[in-house]
Amino acid sequence: MKLLQTSLYFIVLYLTSYSMLPPVLAQSYPTKTTWQVSQKFQPSVDNQRHPETIGAGTRFKPPVDDQTNPETRGAGTRGSSCFLPKQVITSLLPANQSGLTLNKHPTFFWHIPQTSVKTAEFAIITDGNKRDGEETVVYETTLSLPQQSGIISLTLPKKVEALKTNTNYRWYFTIICDDEDSSNNPYVEGLVKRIPAQLKLSTSLSNANLLQMANLYAQAGIWHDALTSLVKLRCNQPNNPKVKLHWQQFLDSVKLNNIVSEPLLNYCTIKN
């Protein structure tokens, strides 16, 4: 009987001690699922104070313009003799095929499908805004095309006359599939307009890094400069997941999500 009482005493003592252990011990080792969720990067919403840590800050906001942009004639791709079916040239532009810039010599970007053709032509002209309605060629050149699909670029050379402020320019990018019959050559066209920088924006840009600059341009509706800033970031930090997120958010905002993962084929190797 004495042995039984002793056994019962130790059992009660053990149970009492166990129940008094700190409850945090049960949570000292988070489950694998909890770790995965806590480590997953969640993009924030627009208008946050720190755009360098989010993707939504670089969503493009179209400019508020009291003047209607000139119509983009023949926007899209004409002809497809050197492309596979349903393949087209895609301008990296908003849906209206127009873009603003502060730059005297802006950069233009296009996505091209894989093709055996080796040559393209680019031309930029004044958009017939003179009284006589004549268009003047500002610059034209020939480009060598890469063998793979991806995003290519062209920056207006410094030797070319600077784009005038508040002036519309029309450009054409054409793949030379047929030297004899230009109707077989697919092309895209677009509009670019250089605007003067407002003092507040200029001040903000002077103290900004590349990502902050991309955000400022995107929020101000200045397409070409926002895009170029993000491309530079991709060149400098090709494996940075946050840079990739900003790139995705920017293109998604103008429905160019189908080319988000396409490689940059020449910009990163050209001294701009």
C-alpha positions as CSV (number, residue, x, y, z in Angstrom):
1,M,0.0,0.0,0.0
2,K,2.8,2.4,0.9
3,L,4.5,1.6,-2.5
4,L,1.2,2.4,-4.3
5,Q,0.9,5.8,-2.5
6,T,4.5,6.6,-3.4
7,S,3.9,5.8,-7.1
8,L,0.8,7.9,-7.2
9,Y,2.7,10.8,-5.6
10,F,5.3,10.9,-8.3
11,I,2.7,10.6,-11.1
12,V,0.8,13.6,-9.7
13,L,4.1,15.5,-9.3
14,Y,5.1,14.8,-12.9
15,L,1.7,15.9,-14.4
16,T,1.7,19.1,-12.3
17,S,5.3,20.0,-13.5
18,Y,4.4,19.3,-17.2
19,S,1.3,21.5,-17.1
20,M,3.4,24.4,-15.7
21,L,5.9,24.5,-18.7
22,P,5.9,27.8,-20.6
23,P,3.4,27.5,-23.6
24,V,5.9,29.2,-25.9
25,L,7.8,26.0,-26.2
26,A,5.1,24.6,-28.4
27,Q,5.6,27.5,-30.9
28,S,9.4,27.7,-30.8
29,Y,9.7,25.9,-34.2
30,P,7.4,27.3,-36.9
31,T,6.0,24.9,-39.4
32,K,7.4,24.8,-43.0
33,T,4.2,26.3,-44.3
34,T,4.4,29.3,-42.0
35,W,8.0,30.0,-43.0
36,Q,7.1,29.9,-46.7
37,V,4.3,32.3,-46.3
38,S,6.3,34.8,-44.2
39,Q,9.1,34.8,-46.7
40,K,6.9,35.3,-49.8
41,F,7.3,38.9,-51.2
42,Q,3.9,40.6,-51.3
43,P,3.6,43.6,-53.7
44,S,2.0,46.6,-52.0
45,V,-0.5,49.0,-53.3
46,D,0.0,52.2,-55.2
47,N,1.0,55.5,-53.5
48,Q,3.4,54.0,-50.9
49,R,6.2,56.1,-49.6
50,H,9.0,53.7,-50.5
51,P,8.7,52.7,-54.2
52,E,12.1,51.0,-54.0
53,T,10.5,48.2,-52.0
54,I,7.3,47.6,-53.9
55,G,6.3,46.8,-57.5
56,A,3.1,48.9,-57.7
57,G,4.9,52.2,-57.6
58,T,6.0,51.9,-61.2
59,R,2.5,51.3,-62.6
60,F,2.3,53.7,-65.5
61,K,-0.2,56.5,-65.1
62,P,-1.2,58.1,-68.5
63,P,-0.6,61.8,-68.7
64,V,-3.5,64.3,-68.4
65,D,-3.3,66.2,-71.7
66,D,-5.7,68.8,-72.8
67,Q,-4.7,68.3,-76.4
68,T,-5.7,65.2,-78.4
69,N,-2.8,63.3,-79.7
70,P,-2.6,63.0,-83.5
71,E,-4.0,59.8,-84.9
72,T,-1.4,57.0,-85.3
73,R,-2.0,55.9,-88.9
74,G,-1.5,52.2,-89.6
75,A,-0.6,51.4,-86.0
76,G,0.2,47.8,-85.6
77,T,2.0,45.5,-88.0
78,R,1.4,45.3,-91.7
79,G,2.5,42.3,-93.7
80,S,4.1,39.1,-92.3
81,S,6.1,37.6,-95.1
82,C,9.1,36.9,-92.9
83,F,7.3,36.0,-89.7
84,L,5.5,32.9,-88.6
85,P,1.7,33.1,-88.4
86,K,0.4,35.4,-85.7
87,Q,3.8,36.8,-85.0
88,V,4.1,40.6,-85.0
89,I,6.4,43.5,-84.0
90,T,5.4,44.9,-80.6
91,S,6.3,48.5,-79.7
92,L,6.9,49.0,-76.1
93,L,4.3,51.8,-75.8
94,P,0.9,52.3,-74.2
95,A,-2.1,51.4,-76.2
96,N,-2.3,54.8,-78.0
97,Q,1.2,54.2,-79.4
98,S,2.3,57.5,-78.0
99,G,4.9,58.5,-75.4
100,L,6.3,61.5,-73.7
101,T,9.9,62.2,-72.9
102,L,12.1,64.9,-71.2
103,N,15.1,63.6,-73.2
104,K,16.5,65.5,-76.2
105,H,17.5,62.1,-77.6
106,P,15.2,59.4,-76.3
107,T,15.4,55.7,-76.6
108,F,12.8,53.5,-78.4
109,F,12.2,49.8,-77.7
110,W,10.5,47.0,-79.7
111,H,9.9,43.3,-79.2
112,I,10.6,41.3,-82.4
113,P,9.9,37.7,-83.0
114,Q,12.6,35.3,-84.3
115,T,13.2,35.8,-88.0
116,S,15.8,35.0,-90.6
117,V,15.8,38.7,-91.8
118,K,18.9,40.6,-90.8
119,T,17.9,44.2,-91.4
120,A,15.4,46.8,-90.2
121,E,15.0,50.5,-90.8
122,F,14.1,53.3,-88.5
123,A,12.9,56.8,-89.4
124,I,11.6,59.7,-87.3
125,I,9.9,62.7,-88.9
126,T,8.2,65.9,-87.8
127,D,4.5,65.2,-87.7
128,G,3.3,67.7,-90.3
129,N,2.7,70.3,-87.7
130,K,4.0,73.1,-89.9
131,R,1.6,75.5,-91.6
132,D,2.3,73.9,-95.0
133,G,1.7,70.4,-93.5
134,E,5.0,69.1,-94.8
135,E,6.9,66.4,-92.9
136,T,10.6,66.6,-92.4
137,V,12.9,63.6,-91.9
138,V,14.8,64.2,-88.6
139,Y,16.8,60.9,-88.7
140,E,16.8,57.6,-90.4
141,T,19.1,54.6,-90.1
142,T,19.5,50.9,-90.7
143,L,19.7,48.3,-87.8
144,S,21.1,44.9,-87.7
145,L,18.7,42.3,-86.2
146,P,19.6,39.6,-83.8
147,Q,18.9,35.9,-84.5
148,Q,16.7,35.4,-81.5
149,S,13.4,36.9,-80.4
150,G,13.6,39.6,-77.7
151,I,13.6,43.3,-77.1
152,I,15.8,45.6,-79.1
153,S,16.4,49.3,-78.8
154,L,17.5,52.4,-80.6
155,T,18.7,55.7,-79.0
156,L,18.7,58.9,-81.1
157,P,22.4,59.8,-81.6
158,K,23.7,63.0,-80.0
159,K,24.7,64.2,-83.4
160,V,21.1,64.3,-84.4
161,E,19.2,67.6,-83.8
162,A,17.6,67.5,-80.4
163,L,13.8,67.0,-80.3
164,K,12.0,70.3,-79.9
165,T,9.8,70.7,-76.9
166,N,6.0,70.5,-77.3
167,T,6.4,69.1,-80.8
168,N,5.0,65.8,-82.1
169,Y,7.3,63.5,-83.9
170,R,6.2,60.3,-85.8
171,W,8.6,57.3,-86.1
172,Y,8.5,54.1,-88.2
173,F,10.3,50.9,-87.5
174,T,10.3,48.5,-90.5
175,I,11.6,44.9,-90.9
176,I,13.0,44.6,-94.4
177,C,11.6,41.3,-95.6
178,D,11.4,42.3,-99.3
179,D,13.8,44.8,-100.9
180,E,11.6,45.1,-104.0
181,D,8.1,45.3,-102.6
182,S,7.8,47.3,-99.5
183,S,4.2,46.2,-99.0
184,N,5.6,42.9,-97.7
185,N,7.6,44.6,-95.0
186,P,6.0,44.5,-91.5
187,Y,6.3,47.8,-89.6
188,V,5.1,49.7,-86.6
189,E,4.8,53.4,-86.0
190,G,4.3,55.6,-83.0
191,L,4.4,59.2,-81.7
192,V,6.9,60.8,-79.4
193,K,6.7,64.3,-77.8
194,R,9.3,66.0,-75.8
195,I,8.0,68.1,-72.9
196,P,9.8,70.6,-70.6
197,A,10.3,69.3,-67.0
198,Q,8.4,71.0,-64.3
199,L,10.6,72.4,-61.5
200,K,9.1,70.1,-58.8
201,L,9.8,67.0,-60.9
202,S,13.3,68.2,-61.8
203,T,14.1,68.7,-58.1
204,S,12.9,65.2,-57.2
205,L,14.8,63.6,-60.1
206,S,18.1,65.3,-59.1
207,N,18.1,63.4,-55.8
208,A,16.7,60.1,-57.0
209,N,18.3,56.7,-57.8
210,L,17.3,54.7,-60.9
211,L,14.3,53.0,-59.3
212,Q,13.0,56.2,-57.8
213,M,13.5,57.9,-61.1
214,A,11.4,55.2,-62.8
215,N,8.7,55.7,-60.3
216,L,8.7,59.5,-60.7
217,Y,8.5,59.2,-64.5
218,A,5.8,56.6,-64.4
219,Q,3.6,58.6,-62.0
220,A,4.1,61.7,-64.1
221,G,3.1,59.8,-67.3
222,I,6.5,60.2,-69.0
223,W,6.7,56.9,-70.8
224,H,10.0,56.8,-72.5
225,D,12.1,57.9,-69.6
226,A,10.3,55.6,-67.1
227,L,10.9,52.6,-69.5
228,T,14.5,53.5,-70.1
229,S,15.2,53.8,-66.3
230,L,13.7,50.3,-65.7
231,V,15.7,48.9,-68.6
232,K,18.9,50.3,-67.1
233,L,18.0,48.7,-63.8
234,R,17.5,45.3,-65.5
235,C,21.0,45.7,-67.0
236,N,22.5,46.6,-63.7
237,Q,20.7,44.1,-61.6
238,P,19.5,41.3,-63.9
239,N,18.8,38.8,-61.0
240,N,17.2,41.2,-58.5
241,P,13.6,39.9,-57.8
242,K,12.4,43.4,-56.9
243,V,13.6,44.9,-60.1
244,K,11.9,42.1,-62.0
245,L,8.7,42.9,-60.1
246,H,8.8,46.5,-61.0
247,W,9.4,45.6,-64.6
248,Q,6.4,43.3,-64.6
249,Q,4.1,45.8,-62.9
250,F,5.1,48.5,-65.4
251,L,4.4,46.4,-68.5
252,D,1.3,44.9,-67.0
253,S,-0.1,48.4,-66.5
254,V,-0.2,48.9,-70.2
255,K,-1.1,45.4,-71.2
256,L,2.3,44.3,-72.3
257,N,2.5,41.4,-69.9
258,N,3.1,38.9,-72.8
259,I,6.6,40.2,-73.2
260,V,7.6,40.6,-69.6
261,S,10.0,37.6,-69.6
262,E,11.6,38.5,-73.0
263,P,15.4,39.2,-72.9
264,L,17.0,42.6,-73.6
265,L,19.1,41.9,-76.7
266,N,21.2,45.0,-77.3
267,Y,20.7,47.8,-74.8
268,C,22.9,46.4,-72.1
269,T,25.8,46.1,-74.4
270,I,25.5,49.5,-76.0
271,K,27.0,52.6,-74.4
272,N,24.2,55.0,-74.1
